[in-house]
Amino acid sequence: MALEYKTVCEKCTTSLTMQSEACICSYECTFCETCSSEMEFICPNCKGELVKRPKRKNSA
């Protein structure tokens, strides 16, 4: 089962690519690095931990 790579931060709507610095919780809520830091790496939806989202290589 692959992660669903969301394309915008759920808080500030900044665009995210598969190479962007972003954080996710176990439910795949997705936030940019700045918003994640401001929220002290706690998901506002489930109160779970936000961790760095792994990056994918660009498709060739």
Backbone as XML, in Angstrom:
<?xml version="1.0"?>
<chain id="A" units="angstrom">
  <residue number="1" name="MET">
    <atom name="N" x="0.848" y="-1.176" z="0.000"/>
    <atom name="CA" x="0.000" y="0.000" z="0.000"/>
    <atom name="C" x="0.890" y="1.235" z="0.000"/>
  </residue>
  <residue number="2" name="ALA">
    <atom name="N" x="0.737" y="2.083" z="-0.984"/>
    <atom name="CA" x="1.563" y="3.278" z="-1.128"/>
    <atom name="C" x="0.918" y="4.475" z="-0.440"/>
  </residue>
  <residue number="3" name="LEU">
    <atom name="N" x="1.774" y="5.406" z="-0.042"/>
    <atom name="CA" x="1.279" y="6.653" z="0.524"/>
    <atom name="C" x="0.565" y="7.465" z="-0.546"/>
  </residue>
  <residue number="4" name="GLU">
    <atom name="N" x="-0.490" y="8.164" z="-0.141"/>
    <atom name="CA" x="-1.141" y="9.107" z="-1.039"/>
    <atom name="C" x="-0.392" y="10.432" z="-0.910"/>
  </residue>
  <residue number="5" name="TYR">
    <atom name="N" x="0.284" y="10.836" z="-1.972"/>
    <atom name="CA" x="1.045" y="12.086" z="-1.941"/>
    <atom name="C" x="0.125" y="13.242" z="-2.271"/>
  </residue>
  <residue number="6" name="LYS">
    <atom name="N" x="-0.248" y="13.996" z="-1.255"/>
    <atom name="CA" x="-1.127" y="15.145" z="-1.460"/>
    <atom name="C" x="-0.320" y="16.306" z="-2.010"/>
  </residue>
  <residue number="7" name="THR">
    <atom name="N" x="-0.969" y="17.163" z="-2.766"/>
    <atom name="CA" x="-0.261" y="18.206" z="-3.498"/>
    <atom name="C" x="-0.341" y="19.590" z="-2.866"/>
  </residue>
  <residue number="8" name="VAL">
    <atom name="N" x="-1.018" y="19.718" z="-1.729"/>
    <atom name="CA" x="-1.087" y="21.011" z="-1.032"/>
    <atom name="C" x="-1.040" y="20.794" z="0.476"/>
  </residue>
  <residue number="9" name="CYS">
    <atom name="N" x="-0.494" y="21.790" z="1.164"/>
    <atom name="CA" x="-0.507" y="21.779" z="2.630"/>
    <atom name="C" x="-1.954" y="21.973" z="3.084"/>
  </residue>
  <residue number="10" name="GLU">
    <atom name="N" x="-2.396" y="21.172" z="4.036"/>
    <atom name="CA" x="-3.778" y="21.251" z="4.511"/>
    <atom name="C" x="-4.049" y="22.494" z="5.349"/>
  </residue>
  <residue number="11" name="LYS">
    <atom name="N" x="-3.004" y="23.199" z="5.770"/>
    <atom name="CA" x="-3.207" y="24.403" z="6.577"/>
    <atom name="C" x="-3.105" y="25.670" z="5.740"/>
  </residue>
  <residue number="12" name="CYS">
    <atom name="N" x="-2.014" y="25.836" z="4.982"/>
    <atom name="CA" x="-1.784" y="27.095" z="4.263"/>
    <atom name="C" x="-1.990" y="26.984" z="2.756"/>
  </residue>
  <residue number="13" name="THR">
    <atom name="N" x="-2.266" y="25.809" z="2.257"/>
    <atom name="CA" x="-2.489" y="25.497" z="0.840"/>
    <atom name="C" x="-1.275" y="25.747" z="-0.069"/>
  </residue>
  <residue number="14" name="THR">
    <atom name="N" x="-0.080" y="25.757" z="0.510"/>
    <atom name="CA" x="1.139" y="25.825" z="-0.293"/>
    <atom name="C" x="1.216" y="24.578" z="-1.165"/>
  </residue>
  <residue number="15" name="SER">
    <atom name="N" x="1.614" y="24.754" z="-2.406"/>
    <atom name="CA" x="1.772" y="23.617" z="-3.318"/>
    <atom name="C" x="2.923" y="22.728" z="-2.867"/>
  </residue>
  <residue number="16" name="LEU">
    <atom name="N" x="2.722" y="21.415" z="-2.966"/>
    <atom name="CA" x="3.733" y="20.431" z="-2.600"/>
    <atom name="C" x="3.943" y="19.476" z="-3.762"/>
  </residue>
  <residue number="17" name="THR">
    <atom name="N" x="5.199" y="19.158" z="-4.033"/>
    <atom name="CA" x="5.516" y="18.140" z="-5.029"/>
    <atom name="C" x="5.999" y="16.895" z="-4.281"/>
  </residue>
  <residue number="18" name="MET">
    <atom name="N" x="6.322" y="15.859" z="-5.023"/>
    <atom name="CA" x="6.848" y="14.648" z="-4.393"/>
    <atom name="C" x="8.226" y="14.871" z="-3.802"/>
  </residue>
  <residue number="19" name="GLN">
    <atom name="N" x="8.880" y="15.978" z="-4.167"/>
    <atom name="CA" x="10.202" y="16.311" z="-3.656"/>
    <atom name="C" x="10.161" y="17.387" z="-2.563"/>
  </residue>
  <residue number="20" name="SER">
    <atom name="N" x="8.981" y="17.926" z="-2.268"/>
    <atom name="CA" x="8.864" y="18.987" z="-1.258"/>
    <atom name="C" x="9.087" y="18.454" z="0.143"/>
  </residue>
  <residue number="21" name="GLU">
    <atom name="N" x="9.633" y="19.337" z="0.984"/>
    <atom name="CA" x="9.732" y="19.029" z="2.411"/>
    <atom name="C" x="8.309" y="19.110" z="2.969"/>
  </residue>
  <residue number="22" name="ALA">
    <atom name="N" x="7.813" y="18.023" z="3.486"/>
    <atom name="CA" x="6.461" y="17.983" z="4.025"/>
    <atom name="C" x="6.410" y="16.967" z="5.156"/>
  </residue>
  <residue number="23" name="CYS">
    <atom name="N" x="5.377" y="17.082" z="5.987"/>
    <atom name="CA" x="5.192" y="16.152" z="7.096"/>
    <atom name="C" x="3.804" y="15.539" z="7.003"/>
  </residue>
  <residue number="24" name="ILE">
    <atom name="N" x="3.703" y="14.290" z="7.483"/>
    <atom name="CA" x="2.429" y="13.573" z="7.469"/>
    <atom name="C" x="2.208" y="12.899" z="8.823"/>
  </residue>
  <residue number="25" name="CYS">
    <atom name="N" x="0.938" y="12.615" z="9.125"/>
    <atom name="CA" x="0.601" y="11.799" z="10.296"/>
    <atom name="C" x="0.257" y="10.390" z="9.806"/>
  </residue>
  <residue number="26" name="SER">
    <atom name="N" x="-0.122" y="9.520" z="10.696"/>
    <atom name="CA" x="-0.425" y="8.137" z="10.303"/>
    <atom name="C" x="-1.681" y="8.026" z="9.429"/>
  </residue>
  <residue number="27" name="TYR">
    <atom name="N" x="-2.490" y="9.094" z="9.390"/>
    <atom name="CA" x="-3.671" y="9.113" z="8.529"/>
    <atom name="C" x="-3.396" y="9.833" z="7.204"/>
  </residue>
  <residue number="28" name="GLU">
    <atom name="N" x="-2.129" y="10.201" z="6.972"/>
    <atom name="CA" x="-1.662" y="10.865" z="5.770"/>
    <atom name="C" x="-2.148" y="12.299" z="5.626"/>
  </residue>
  <residue number="29" name="CYS">
    <atom name="N" x="-2.544" y="12.932" z="6.749"/>
    <atom name="CA" x="-2.764" y="14.377" z="6.717"/>
    <atom name="C" x="-1.411" y="14.978" z="6.370"/>
  </residue>
  <residue number="30" name="THR">
    <atom name="N" x="-1.389" y="15.988" z="5.526"/>
    <atom name="CA" x="-0.136" y="16.496" z="4.969"/>
    <atom name="C" x="-0.004" y="17.993" z="5.191"/>
  </residue>
  <residue number="31" name="PHE">
    <atom name="N" x="1.165" y="18.397" z="5.686"/>
    <atom name="CA" x="1.441" y="19.796" z="5.979"/>
    <atom name="C" x="2.849" y="20.148" z="5.526"/>
  </residue>
  <residue number="32" name="CYS">
    <atom name="N" x="3.053" y="21.401" z="5.104"/>
    <atom name="CA" x="4.400" y="21.841" z="4.742"/>
    <atom name="C" x="5.262" y="21.875" z="6.005"/>
  </residue>
  <residue number="33" name="GLU">
    <atom name="N" x="6.558" y="21.958" z="5.798"/>
    <atom name="CA" x="7.508" y="21.963" z="6.919"/>
    <atom name="C" x="7.263" y="23.143" z="7.857"/>
  </residue>
  <residue number="34" name="THR">
    <atom name="N" x="6.961" y="24.318" z="7.300"/>
    <atom name="CA" x="6.735" y="25.515" z="8.114"/>
    <atom name="C" x="5.517" y="25.343" z="9.015"/>
  </residue>
  <residue number="35" name="CYS">
    <atom name="N" x="4.394" y="24.925" z="8.451"/>
    <atom name="CA" x="3.178" y="24.742" z="9.249"/>
    <atom name="C" x="3.372" y="23.631" z="10.280"/>
  </residue>
  <residue number="36" name="SER">
    <atom name="N" x="4.037" y="22.564" z="9.901"/>
    <atom name="CA" x="4.285" y="21.462" z="10.833"/>
    <atom name="C" x="5.068" y="21.956" z="12.047"/>
  </residue>
  <residue number="37" name="SER">
    <atom name="N" x="6.081" y="22.748" z="11.791"/>
    <atom name="CA" x="6.891" y="23.302" z="12.874"/>
    <atom name="C" x="6.047" y="24.216" z="13.773"/>
  </residue>
  <residue number="38" name="GLU">
    <atom name="N" x="5.249" y="25.077" z="13.156"/>
    <atom name="CA" x="4.384" y="25.982" z="13.921"/>
    <atom name="C" x="3.398" y="25.209" z="14.795"/>
  </residue>
  <residue number="39" name="MET">
    <atom name="N" x="2.984" y="24.029" z="14.348"/>
    <atom name="CA" x="2.032" y="23.202" z="15.114"/>
    <atom name="C" x="2.764" y="22.235" z="16.043"/>
  </residue>
  <residue number="40" name="GLU">
    <atom name="N" x="4.084" y="22.433" z="16.174"/>
    <atom name="CA" x="4.935" y="21.594" z="17.026"/>
    <atom name="C" x="4.862" y="20.116" z="16.639"/>
  </residue>
  <residue number="41" name="PHE">
    <atom name="N" x="4.703" y="19.867" z="15.338"/>
    <atom name="CA" x="4.687" y="18.524" z="14.758"/>
    <atom name="C" x="3.588" y="17.632" z="15.353"/>
  </residue>
  <residue number="42" name="ILE">
    <atom name="N" x="2.436" y="18.266" z="15.672"/>
    <atom name="CA" x="1.241" y="17.546" z="16.132"/>
    <atom name="C" x="0.122" y="17.823" z="15.130"/>
  </residue>
  <residue number="43" name="CYS">
    <atom name="N" x="-0.469" y="16.774" z="14.601"/>
    <atom name="CA" x="-1.553" y="16.912" z="13.632"/>
    <atom name="C" x="-2.778" y="17.529" z="14.306"/>
  </residue>
  <residue number="44" name="PRO">
    <atom name="N" x="-3.332" y="18.602" z="13.749"/>
    <atom name="CA" x="-4.516" y="19.216" z="14.354"/>
    <atom name="C" x="-5.781" y="18.380" z="14.172"/>
  </residue>
  <residue number="45" name="ASN">
    <atom name="N" x="-5.750" y="17.435" z="13.233"/>
    <atom name="CA" x="-6.929" y="16.610" z="12.959"/>
    <atom name="C" x="-7.048" y="15.421" z="13.911"/>
  </residue>
  <residue number="46" name="CYS">
    <atom name="N" x="-5.946" y="14.680" z="14.088"/>
    <atom name="CA" x="-6.006" y="13.459" z="14.906"/>
    <atom name="C" x="-5.151" y="13.543" z="16.167"/>
  </residue>
  <residue number="47" name="LYS">
    <atom name="N" x="-4.397" y="14.641" z="16.311"/>
    <atom name="CA" x="-3.488" y="14.852" z="17.453"/>
    <atom name="C" x="-2.300" y="13.905" z="17.439"/>
  </residue>
  <residue number="48" name="GLY">
    <atom name="N" x="-2.079" y="13.228" z="16.323"/>
    <atom name="CA" x="-0.938" y="12.328" z="16.189"/>
    <atom name="C" x="0.329" y="13.083" z="15.802"/>
  </residue>
  <residue number="49" name="GLU">
    <atom name="N" x="1.431" y="12.370" z="15.814"/>
    <atom name="CA" x="2.733" y="12.938" z="15.487"/>
    <atom name="C" x="2.857" y="13.193" z="13.986"/>
  </residue>
  <residue number="50" name="LEU">
    <atom name="N" x="3.412" y="14.335" z="13.625"/>
    <atom name="CA" x="3.746" y="14.627" z="12.237"/>
    <atom name="C" x="5.218" y="14.314" z="12.039"/>
  </residue>
  <residue number="51" name="VAL">
    <atom name="N" x="5.505" y="13.515" z="11.017"/>
    <atom name="CA" x="6.884" y="13.127" z="10.704"/>
    <atom name="C" x="7.185" y="13.489" z="9.261"/>
  </residue>
  <residue number="52" name="LYS">
    <atom name="N" x="8.484" y="13.584" z="8.929"/>
    <atom name="CA" x="8.874" y="13.921" z="7.565"/>
    <atom name="C" x="8.333" y="12.887" z="6.581"/>
  </residue>
  <residue number="53" name="ARG">
    <atom name="N" x="7.727" y="13.392" z="5.521"/>
    <atom name="CA" x="7.221" y="12.540" z="4.462"/>
    <atom name="C" x="8.392" y="12.098" z="3.598"/>
  </residue>
  <residue number="54" name="PRO">
    <atom name="N" x="8.484" y="10.819" z="3.273"/>
    <atom name="CA" x="9.573" y="10.374" z="2.386"/>
    <atom name="C" x="9.384" y="10.973" z="0.995"/>
  </residue>
  <residue number="55" name="LYS">
    <atom name="N" x="10.489" y="11.204" z="0.326"/>
    <atom name="CA" x="10.443" y="11.762" z="-1.022"/>
    <atom name="C" x="10.464" y="10.644" z="-2.047"/>
  </residue>
  <residue number="56" name="ARG">
    <atom name="N" x="9.797" y="10.866" z="-3.164"/>
    <atom name="CA" x="9.826" y="9.921" z="-4.282"/>
    <atom name="C" x="10.693" y="10.499" z="-5.373"/>
  </residue>
  <residue number="57" name="LYS">
    <atom name="N" x="11.319" y="9.604" z="-6.116"/>
    <atom name="CA" x="12.072" y="10.031" z="-7.286"/>
    <atom name="C" x="11.089" y="10.482" z="-8.351"/>
  </residue>
  <residue number="58" name="ASN">
    <atom name="N" x="11.516" y="11.453" z="-9.138"/>
    <atom name="CA" x="10.683" y="11.898" z="-10.253"/>
    <atom name="C" x="10.530" y="10.773" z="-11.260"/>
  </residue>
  <residue number="59" name="SER">
    <atom name="N" x="9.360" y="10.670" z="-11.866"/>
    <atom name="CA" x="9.131" y="9.663" z="-12.912"/>
    <atom name="C" x="9.903" y="10.058" z="-14.158"/>
  </residue>
  <residue number="60" name="ALA">
    <atom name="N" x="10.501" y="9.064" z="-14.785"/>
    <atom name="CA" x="11.269" y="9.367" z="-16.000"/>
    <atom name="C" x="10.487" y="8.999" z="-17.232"/>
  </residue>
</chain>
